[in-house]
Amino acid sequence: MHRLMRIGIVTACAASLVTVVPGAASPAAAYCFKGIGRWKGDRYTLHVRRDIPRGWRSSVRNAMRQWSGIKGSKLRYAGPRFASTARSPAFQIFRANFADAGLPDVPGIAFGTDTPRHTSSSVALNTRFHWNTKGRMSQRARRTDVWTIAVHEMGHSSGLAHPYASGGCGRPTAAEKAGVMYVNWTRKRYPNADDRAGIARRY
């Protein structure tokens, strides 16, 4: 809770649980930047706080690596630094009880991405969900895969928004729906060509 107070309760893009119904909007681009900024620089180290269980480390590391070194992009992530106690790192991931903090009832949130060129971003994972590292996802059972949620939220930190018509990005294409930035409660661990193209465009 104290960490949330320090970084501010400003959510640029939460992992939405709302079902998006395609309307008459025009077809979307291959990726979406609406309402979300990118890193000011292109090299950052991920700090994994001590409240992230040791058994989640591989999932967090693999999620981070998906966004680093994408062909055509200069964005590079170093680390992760596990059990970090660094004060105010530029990039971090931790757990929090979203209900206690007055946050939306979603698995994860990326903070700090609402400025055009952000210098810090924090990924928070909601303790009120049932987390696993086996790839199991169920909205009804509140079951969430660490890698799937972490890669999605780190995608927000990296500069990608949800490719939703409701967010002004046009009607999602089939490729966008298959990407990690489109939430549909299935296991999605690897950014697809659309996701990667977005990062290459931003960096």
Backbone as a ProteinNet text record, in pm:
[ID]
protein_1_A
[PRIMARY]
MHRLMRIGIVTACAASLVTVVPGAASPAAAYCFKGIGRWKGDRYTLHVRRDIPRGWRSSVRNAMRQWSGIKGSKLRYAGPRFASTARSPAFQIFRANFADAGLPDVPGIAFGTDTPRHTSSSVALNTRFHWNTKGRMSQRARRTDVWTIAVHEMGHSSGLAHPYASGGCGRPTAAEKAGVMYVNWTRKRYPNADDRAGIARRY
[TERTIARY]
82	0	86.2	191.5	279.5	347.1	385.2	449.5	352.7	225.1	125.2	108	114.9	101.5	219.3	338.4	456.7	452.1	401.5	402	277.6	175.2	52.8	-49.2	-174.8	-280.5	-333.6	-250.5	-289.6	-274.5	-383.4	-378.4	-398.5	-297.3	-308.8	-389	-349.7	-419.7	-420.7	-535.5	-547.8	-586.1	-567.4	-606.4	-757.3	-824.7	-970.3	-1038.6	-1147.4	-1227.2	-1353.8	-1366.6	-1485.8	-1482.3	-1590	-1599.2	-1621.7	-1540.8	-1551.4	-1630.6	-1736.3	-1818.8	-1787.9	-1731.7	-1698.8	-1821.8	-1803.5	-1913.3	-1882.8	-1920.3	-1904.1	-1774.2	-1685.1	-1558.4	-1475.6	-1385.8	-1299.5	-1199.7	-1142.1	-1044.1	-926	-874.1	-763.2	-631.9	-533.2	-397.1	-342.3	-216.9	-159.5	-128.5	-139.6	-111.4	-174.6	-178.9	-247.6	-161.6	-153.8	-79.7	-171.4	-301.1	-393.6	-387.4	-362.9	-367.6	-252.1	-146.4	-34.6	97.6	194.4	323.8	425.8	546.9	658.1	768	866.5	980.5	1055.1	1107.6	1187.9	1318.6	1376.5	1499.1	1469.8	1573.5	1550.3	1622.7	1676.2	1742.8	1702.8	1639.2	1591.1	1612.2	1629.1	1647.2	1521.4	1469.8	1351.4	1391.4	1327.2	1347.5	1226.6	1250.9	1145.1	1145.7	1038.2	1032.3	1024.2	1057.1	1065.5	931.9	819.7	689.9	651.3	731.9	710.3	771.4	690.7	742	857.3	947.4	1062.1	1016.6	906.9	857	804.4	788.1	739.8	854.6	975	1087.3	1106.9	1096.8	1116.1	1010.2	885.1	776.8	797.4	838.9	862.5	979.3	1086.5	1202.6	1165.9	1093.6	1055.6	961.1	870	778.9	857.6	953.9	1036	1113.2	1168.7	1252.4	1176.2	1045.3	967.5	970.4	990.6	987.9	1126.7	1228	1365.4	1432.2	1492.8	1567.5	1482.2	1360.9	1275.3	1339	1336.8	1397.6	1340.4	1428.8	1387.2	1363.9	1379.5	1358.1	1487.7	1508.3	1625	1597.3	1473.2	1437.4	1506.6	1574.5	1643.7	1614.8	1580.4	1559.4	1671	1724.7	1828.6	1768.3	1841.8	1793.7	1720.9	1622	1568.4	1658.5	1644.4	1707.9	1604.4	1620.1	1521.5	1541.8	1431.7	1431.4	1493	1465.5	1524.1	1466.9	1554.5	1514.5	1551.4	1579.8	1618.4	1507.5	1547.3	1450.8	1411.2	1282.8	1227.2	1296.5	1303.9	1363.1	1272.8	1329.3	1251.8	1149.2	1182.4	1096.6	1091.9	971.5	958.4	829.1	825.4	704.5	687.9	563.5	535.3	390.8	353	215.8	147	15	-62	-206.3	-273.3	-415.7	-490.4	-545.1	-607.5	-730.5	-805.2	-924.9	-886.7	-783.5	-738.4	-691.8	-637.8	-585.5	-690.1	-812.3	-917.4	-898	-832.5	-804.5	-907.4	-917.6	-1011.5	-981.2	-1086.6	-1071.2	-1021.9	-895.1	-830.3	-701.3	-648.1	-526.4	-403	-387.2	-265.9	-288.9	-200.6	-206.3	-63.4	-44.6	83.1	64.8	139.8	133.4	238.7	211.8	312.7	324.2	228.2	241	155.6	103	9.1	75.3	207.3	278.7	343.8	361.1	415.8	552.2	638.3	771	795.7	751.8	764.9	905.9	945.3	1077	1067.4	945	926.8	793.8	789.1	665.4	670.1	558.4	548.1	436	464.7	364.9	321.2	191.8	136.3	50.1	62.6	-16.4	-108.2	-234	-337.5	-336.7	-318.3	-313.1	-449.6	-555.3	-688.7	-725.4	-628.5	-647.4	-564.7	-598	-527.1	-421.6	-296.9	-188.3	-125.6	-79.5	-10.4	93	182.5	285.5	268.8	150.7	123.2	48.1	16.7	-55.5	-205.5	-256	-400.9	-464.8	-570.6	-643.9	-793.7	-861.4	-1005.7	-1061.6	-1142.5	-1202.7	-1299.5	-1380.5	-1478.6	-1411.5	-1304.2	-1234.3	-1128.5	-1112.8	-1012	-871.8	-849	-720.7	-637.2	-514.6	-431.8	-290.1	-238.8	-103.3	-6.7	96.3	190.8	251.2	301.4	367.9	271.2	149.3	51.2	20.6	-5.8	-39.7	82.2	196.7	318.7	358.1	351.2	390.8	293.2	166.5	66.4	94.3	113.6	136.4	270.4	371.5	499.2	486.9	391.1	361.9	310.1	226.8	180.8	298.8	383.1	501	586.5	591.1	674.4	610.5	478.7	415.8	301.5	245.2	133	3.3	-103.5	-235.5	-318.7	-438.5	-531.9	-583.7	-583.3	-634.8	-786.6	-855.3	-1000.7	-1067.3	-1181.1	-1258.2	-1300.9	-1334.9	-1380.2	-1270.6	-1145.4	-1034.4	-991.3	-1067.9	-1037.8	-939.2	-917.5	-818.3	-880.5	-1010	-1073.5	-1110	-1181.5	-1225.1	-1104.4	-1084.8	-967.7	-964.9	-848.3	-830.1	-812	-816.7	-795.7	-655.4	-557.9	-421.3	-409.7	-477.7	-474	-538.1	-648	-714.5	-625.9	-534.3	-443	-321	-300.5	-184.2	-197	-87.1	-86.8	-153.1	-172.8	-233.1	-385.8	-441.7	-587.5	-627.2	-709.3	-745.8	-865.8	-849.1	-962.9	-953	-873.6	-862.7	-816	-720.4	-650.9	-501.7	-427.6	-282.8	-220.3	-150.3	-79.6	55.1	157.7	289	386.5	357.7	454.1	392.2	448.1	398	400	291.3	289.3	346.5	337	397.3	341.4	211.1	150.8	208.4	218	274.2	417.4	496.1	637.3	651.5	562.9	568.5	542.2	453.8	424.3	546.7	619.5	738.8	847.5	860.7	960.8	926.8	799.1	756.8	788.3	772.7	790.6	938.2	1024.4	1165.6	1258.1
-119.4	0	125.6	125.4	241.2	263.3	154.1	167.5	228.3	188.9	246	394.7	434.9	576.7	654.9	595.8	666	686.8	585.5	599.3	670.3	683.4	752.9	656.5	681.9	594.7	650.3	644.2	688	569.5	520	402.6	444.5	419	452.1	345	220	110	-9.1	-45	-163.9	-280.6	-402.2	-521	-532.9	-480.5	-468.2	-604	-616.4	-738.5	-718.2	-602.3	-571.3	-641.3	-705	-767.8	-659.7	-658.4	-558	-615.8	-547.3	-591.2	-503.9	-560.7	-481.2	-407.6	-279.4	-199.9	-157.8	-35.9	11.3	87.2	78.7	150.8	95.1	177.7	133.7	31.1	-50.7	-151	-87.1	-155.8	-103	-115.7	-40.1	-57.6	-185.8	-216.5	-340.8	-334.6	-216.8	-198.5	-67	-41.1	78.2	154.1	286.5	373.5	472.6	464.6	564.4	575	697.4	722.3	666.9	627.4	567	617.8	641.4	691.2	579.7	619.5	526.2	569.2	483.8	519.9	639.3	725.5	837.5	787	686.8	625.5	490.6	408.3	276.1	164.6	195.8	92.5	106.5	1.2	5.1	-130.7	-128.2	-250.1	-276.6	-398.6	-436	-476.4	-414.4	-447.9	-527.5	-648.6	-736.4	-728.9	-679.6	-659.4	-791.1	-784.2	-905.3	-973.8	-905	-969.7	-1057.6	-1056.1	-1148.9	-1284	-1391	-1521.5	-1572.6	-1643.9	-1700.7	-1789.6	-1861.6	-1951.2	-1879.7	-1748.2	-1671.2	-1612.2	-1624.5	-1553.5	-1586.8	-1713	-1751.8	-1688.2	-1686.2	-1627	-1477.6	-1409.4	-1264.8	-1235.6	-1312.9	-1294.1	-1316.6	-1423.5	-1453.4	-1348	-1297.4	-1191.6	-1067.6	-1028.5	-911.4	-928.2	-1046.1	-1070.7	-1063.1	-1082.4	-1077.4	-939.5	-834.4	-697.5	-640.8	-714.4	-665.6	-719.3	-629.6	-674.1	-716.2	-665.9	-695.2	-637.4	-711.4	-667.3	-532.9	-438.8	-306	-209.5	-257.5	-175	-159.6	-41.5	-17	-46.1	-79.9	-102.7	-227.2	-210.2	-320.5	-318.1	-433.4	-447.1	-532	-486.8	-561.2	-619.7	-716	-780.7	-909.9	-943.9	-867	-874.1	-773.9	-775.7	-822.3	-946.9	-1006.9	-961.2	-960.5	-918.6	-780.1	-694	-560.4	-473.2	-396.4	-298.3	-157.1	-142.4	-11.7	90.4	211	316.5	384.2	381.5	447.4	409.5	280.1	241.6	283.7	297.7	340.4	234.9	107.5	-1.2	-107.9	-140.1	-238.1	-316.7	-431.7	-513.7	-558.9	-555.1	-593.4	-640.6	-690.9	-732.7	-633.5	-622.5	-533.8	-581.3	-550.6	-577.7	-459.8	-479.4	-368.9	-314.9	-401.7	-356.7	-258.6	-290.8	-202.7	-68.1	-68.9	54.2	130	75.3	141.3	132.9	26.6	8.7	-84.6	-84.3	-174	-320.6	-402.9	-546	-618.4	-598.3	-658.8	-726.6	-819.7	-889.8	-802.5	-707.7	-627.3	-487.7	-397	-259	-211	-134.3	-67.8	80.7	130.2	271.1	352.4	481.3	573.5	585.9	529.3	527.3	634.1	728.1	825.2	952.8	958	1072.3	1030.1	1122.8	1086.6	1018.4	1063.1	1003.2	978.9	863.3	839.4	792.2	825.3	787.3	680.4	641.3	533.6	464.4	336.6	259.6	146.1	123.8	17.2	-77.9	-205.7	-308.5	-367.1	-361.5	-417.8	-538.7	-643.9	-765.6	-780	-805.6	-805.6	-934.2	-920.4	-1037.5	-1105.2	-1043.4	-1099.7	-1200.3	-1228.8	-1333.4	-1456	-1570.7	-1696.8	-1714.7	-1694.7	-1694.2	-1830.9	-1858.2	-1983.6	-1958.5	-2053.8	-2043.2	-2152.8	-2214.4	-2325.7	-2283.1	-2155.1	-2108.1	-2115	-2141.5	-2153.2	-2016.1	-1992	-1866.2	-1894.1	-1831.6	-1846.3	-1722.6	-1647.4	-1527.8	-1565.3	-1669.2	-1709.4	-1753.6	-1830.3	-1880.7	-1783.4	-1669.4	-1569.4	-1631.1	-1715.7	-1785.8	-1714.7	-1678.1	-1599.3	-1654.7	-1654.4	-1700	-1582.3	-1597.5	-1488.6	-1434.9	-1523.1	-1482.1	-1404.2	-1455.7	-1391.2	-1248.9	-1231.7	-1098.5	-1008.1	-1060.7	-978.4	-929.7	-1015.5	-972.9	-868.1	-881.1	-782.6	-646.2	-644.8	-517.7	-455.2	-536.6	-483.2	-428.5	-481.2	-425.1	-282.4	-258.8	-122.6	-33.8	-83.7	-6.2	29.7	-60.2	-41	51.9	77.5	174.9	127	9.7	-41.4	-33.1	4.9	12.5	-109	-120.2	-223.3	-188.7	-280.4	-251.9	-266.4	-181.6	-190.7	-76.4	-104.2	0.3	105.6	62.5	155.3	251.9	217.4	304.5	394.3	391.5	477.3	418.4	287.6	223.7	149.6	161.9	93.8	-49.8	-113.7	-251.4	-344.8	-426.5	-514.5	-616.3	-636.8	-739.4	-874.5	-981.4	-1114.8	-1125.1	-1064	-1068.2	-993.8	-880.5	-805.5	-884.7	-950.8	-1031.1	-1145.4	-1188.7	-1297.4	-1245.4	-1114.5	-1055.6	-1048.8	-1026.1	-1024.6	-899.7	-795.7	-673.2	-675.8	-780.6	-796.1	-898.2	-855.1	-940.4	-1027.6	-1158.4	-1249.4	-1372	-1360.9	-1464.1	-1599.4	-1594.9	-1715	-1694.7	-1802.2	-1791.8	-1726.8	-1617.7	-1547	-1502.2	-1572.5	-1544.4	-1477.9	-1487.7	-1439	-1332.3	-1212.1	-1109	-1159.6	-1134.1	-1177.3	-1068.1	-1086.1	-991.7	-851	-839	-707.5	-638.5	-711.4	-656.3	-609.2	-693.1	-659.7	-541.6	-533.6	-422.1	-289.9	-293.3	-173.1	-123.6	-214.2	-177.1	-127.5	-192	-146.7	-5.8	23.9	156.5	262.2	226.7	323.3	351	253.2	268	250.4
0	0	0	82.4	87	-47.7	-114.4	-245	-345.9	-339.2	-428.3	-402.8	-277.5	-246.1	-301.7	-299.6	-348	-498.9	-571.9	-717.7	-768.7	-682.7	-723.4	-780.7	-751.5	-800.3	-932	-1033.7	-1167.5	-1260.3	-1314.1	-1400.8	-1544.5	-1625.4	-1767.5	-1839.5	-1819.3	-1885.9	-1792.9	-1739.7	-1656.6	-1744.4	-1691.4	-1767.9	-1763.1	-1860.5	-1859	-1864.2	-1787	-1789.2	-1872.5	-1932.6	-2009.3	-2144.4	-2181.1	-2312.7	-2417.1	-2518.8	-2624.2	-2740.6	-2777.6	-2889.3	-3009.9	-3118.4	-3235.5	-3289	-3318.6	-3372.1	-3513.9	-3546.4	-3683	-3702.6	-3605.4	-3616.4	-3731.2	-3781.5	-3890.2	-3840.2	-3927.9	-3886.2	-3814.6	-3715.3	-3636.6	-3711	-3662.3	-3711.3	-3651.5	-3678.8	-3629.4	-3480.5	-3421.4	-3279.5	-3237.7	-3107.6	-3059.1	-2958.5	-2976.8	-2884.8	-2813.6	-2836.1	-2783.8	-2631.3	-2582.8	-2438.8	-2359.5	-2426.7	-2354.8	-2412.4	-2325	-2370	-2386.9	-2420.9	-2434.9	-2339.1	-2320.2	-2237.5	-2300	-2214.5	-2263.1	-2321.9	-2256.1	-2305.6	-2367.2	-2381.9	-2439	-2364.2	-2244.6	-2164.2	-2017.4	-1965.6	-1828.3	-1761.6	-1630.3	-1551.6	-1470.7	-1478.4	-1401.7	-1260.2	-1161.8	-1021.8	-972.9	-927.1	-878.1	-725.9	-669.6	-525.4	-449.3	-321.8	-239.8	-219.6	-243.8	-225.8	-344.6	-449.4	-561.7	-522.9	-517	-474.3	-560.6	-497.3	-568.2	-684	-664.6	-768	-891.8	-883.5	-997.6	-1079.7	-1032.7	-1094	-1240.9	-1276.2	-1415.7	-1505.2	-1458.9	-1537.3	-1556.2	-1449.7	-1458.6	-1552.3	-1539.5	-1626.6	-1773.1	-1798.3	-1936.6	-1993.9	-1910.9	-1956.7	-1996.6	-1914.9	-1944.8	-2074	-2093.7	-2211.3	-2342.9	-2337.6	-2461.9	-2527.1	-2447.1	-2499.2	-2524.6	-2490.6	-2502.6	-2628.8	-2706.2	-2823.4	-2941.1	-2949.2	-3064.5	-3191.1	-3298.4	-3423.6	-3467.3	-3496.7	-3538	-3424	-3299.2	-3180.7	-3102.5	-3043.9	-2959.8	-2812.7	-2779.2	-2639.4	-2585.1	-2470.3	-2404.7	-2255.6	-2201.4	-2058.1	-1998.3	-1885.9	-1813.9	-1687.2	-1629.6	-1507.6	-1542.2	-1460.7	-1348.9	-1224.8	-1138.6	-1007.7	-907	-863.5	-773.8	-629.4	-554.6	-414.3	-398.4	-493.7	-494.6	-382.7	-321.7	-220.7	-266.7	-395.5	-449.1	-425.6	-396.5	-370.4	-502.4	-531.2	-649.5	-779.8	-812.7	-941.5	-1056.7	-1173.6	-1289.8	-1332	-1314.3	-1360.7	-1253.4	-1205.6	-1098.9	-1111.1	-1043.3	-1036	-891.5	-843.7	-705.3	-695.8	-577.2	-551.7	-458.6	-473	-387	-381.3	-271.1	-258.2	-319.1	-439.2	-511.2	-439.1	-370.8	-299.8	-189.8	-114.3	-6.9	-60.1	-182.5	-241.9	-322.3	-330.5	-406.5	-556.4	-602	-744.3	-808.5	-940.9	-1010	-980.6	-986.4	-958	-1082.9	-1115	-1230.7	-1183.4	-1261.7	-1217.5	-1206.6	-1299.4	-1299.1	-1351.9	-1314.9	-1362	-1385.4	-1492.7	-1517.1	-1487.4	-1391	-1353.4	-1429.5	-1441.9	-1491.3	-1640.9	-1715	-1861.7	-1930.1	-1852.2	-1907.4	-1958.1	-1957.2	-2013.3	-2144.9	-2239.1	-2370.8	-2364.3	-2272.6	-2257.1	-2108.4	-2058	-1914.8	-1878.5	-1756.3	-1705.2	-1597.6	-1562	-1464.7	-1490.6	-1456.3	-1467.6	-1366.7	-1301.7	-1202.3	-1241	-1237.3	-1263.3	-1129.7	-1102.4	-979.6	-1013.2	-934	-950.9	-830.3	-855.4	-752.7	-669.3	-539.2	-451.1	-436.2	-483.7	-467.2	-577	-664.6	-765	-727.1	-786.6	-760.8	-870.6	-834.1	-932.1	-949.9	-1072.6	-1101.4	-1209.5	-1228.1	-1332.2	-1437.9	-1440.5	-1531.8	-1656.5	-1669.5	-1786.3	-1773.6	-1654.2	-1635	-1617.7	-1697.4	-1692.7	-1683.7	-1587.4	-1574.1	-1505.8	-1578.7	-1519.8	-1407.9	-1430.9	-1330.5	-1201.3	-1212.1	-1093.3	-1042	-1108.5	-1071.6	-1071.6	-1172.5	-1184.6	-1291.7	-1256.3	-1347.4	-1357.1	-1478.6	-1508.2	-1494.6	-1413.7	-1387.4	-1516.8	-1600.6	-1724.6	-1814.7	-1832	-1919.1	-1873.7	-1745.3	-1694.4	-1693.8	-1654.6	-1650	-1789	-1889.6	-2024.4	-2078.1	-2042.9	-2084.9	-2021.2	-1889.1	-1820.3	-1860.2	-1882.1	-1928.9	-2070.7	-2146.1	-2277.4	-2264.7	-2162.9	-2135.2	-2095.5	-2007	-1965.9	-2086.1	-2182.4	-2301.2	-2403.2	-2389.2	-2477.4	-2562.9	-2533.3	-2611.9	-2532	-2598.4	-2536	-2576.4	-2517	-2560.3	-2700.2	-2793	-2928.1	-2934.2	-2857.9	-2847.1	-2924	-2983.9	-3049.2	-2948	-2827.1	-2723.3	-2681.9	-2708.9	-2674.3	-2788.5	-2898.7	-3011.8	-3110.9	-3102.3	-3189.3	-3307.1	-3325.2	-3436.2	-3402.5	-3492.3	-3470.6	-3472.5	-3368.2	-3362.4	-3475.8	-3531.3	-3632.4	-3563.4	-3639.6	-3583.2	-3522.7	-3589.6	-3538.7	-3406.3	-3395.4	-3270.5	-3156.9	-3185.1	-3081.7	-3034	-3120.5	-3083.9	-3008.2	-3007.4	-2942.7	-2791.7	-2725.2	-2579	-2521.6	-2603.1	-2552	-2556.3	-2613.2	-2617.3	-2510.3	-2416.4	-2302.7	-2336.9	-2331	-2348.5	-2257.4	-2151.5	-2048.9	-2103.1	-2193.8	-2237.9	-2214.6	-2211.7	-2193	-2315.9	-2293.9	-2400.9	-2345.5	-2380.3	-2323	-2418.5	-2547.3	-2645.5	-2735.9	-2738.3	-2829	-2973.1	-3046.8	-3186.7	-3276.6	-3405.5	-3500.5	-3484	-3454.6	-3434.7	-3311	-3202.2	-3079	-3101.5	-3166.7	-3190.2	-3284.3	-3384	-3478.1	-3406.7	-3307.5	-3231.2	-3155.8	-3093.3	-3019	-3114.6	-3228.1	-3326.5	-3375.8	-3387.5	-3432.1	-3325.3	-3199.6	-3091.3	-3060.8	-3088.2	-3052	-3173.1
[MASK]
+++++++++++++++++++++++++++++++++++++++++++++++++++++++++++++++++++++++++++++++++++++++++++++++++++++++++++++++++++++++++++++++++++++++++++++++++++++++++++++++++++++++++++++++++++++++++++++++++++++++++++

